[in-house]
Amino acid sequence: MWAEDRASAGLGIECLEVTHDGDRGAATARMPVTAEMVNGHDICHGGLIFTLADSAFALACNAGGTPTVAATCDITFVTAARLGDVLVASARERTTYGRNGICDVTVTREADGAVVAEFRGRSRSVGPRAAP
């Protein structure tokens, strides 16, 4: 899945770690804030912070090998990220039940550990991916 994620790759999102303890997945991803990501307020566009969190969410939810997609997600922005910051998203599945799951992601600024955003995603397992 990650090898074919052109959206994340295009933003420079790097997968740092993916684990699965036999029950739940976890993942960490990192993204540098580039000039193309800064909005008119001179801060990182919130949609791009969401994308980083969503990418870490996807990695964690798919860590067990079952194809899984987002059902719903929400994000709370805590502080701004700026040009040159490196953001780190740490995702952990909180629970899974049937084909559903809940995953929390914390986005921090790598330099000082400040929380930039908190994201909660609800996932849904789907059937195997169809061949192209």
Stockholm file with secondary structure:
# STOCKHOLM 1.0

chainA/1-132         MWAEDRASAGLGIECLEVTHDGDRGAATARMPVTAEMVNGHDICHGGLIFTLADSAFALACNAGGTPTVAATCDITFVTAARLGDVLVASARERTTYGRNGICDVTVTREADGAVVAEFRGRSRSVGPRAAP
#=GR chainA/1-132 SS CGGGCHHHHHTTCEEEEEEECSSCEEEEEEEECCGGGBCTTSSBCHHHHHHHHHHHHHHHHTTTSSCEEEEEEEEEECSCCCTTCEEEEEEEEEEEETTEEEEEEEEEETTTCCEEEEEEEEEEECCCCCCC
#=GC SS_cons         CGGGCHHHHHTTCEEEEEEECSSCEEEEEEEECCGGGBCTTSSBCHHHHHHHHHHHHHHHHTTTSSCEEEEEEEEEECSCCCTTCEEEEEEEEEEEETTEEEEEEEEEETTTCCEEEEEEEEEEECCCCCCC
//
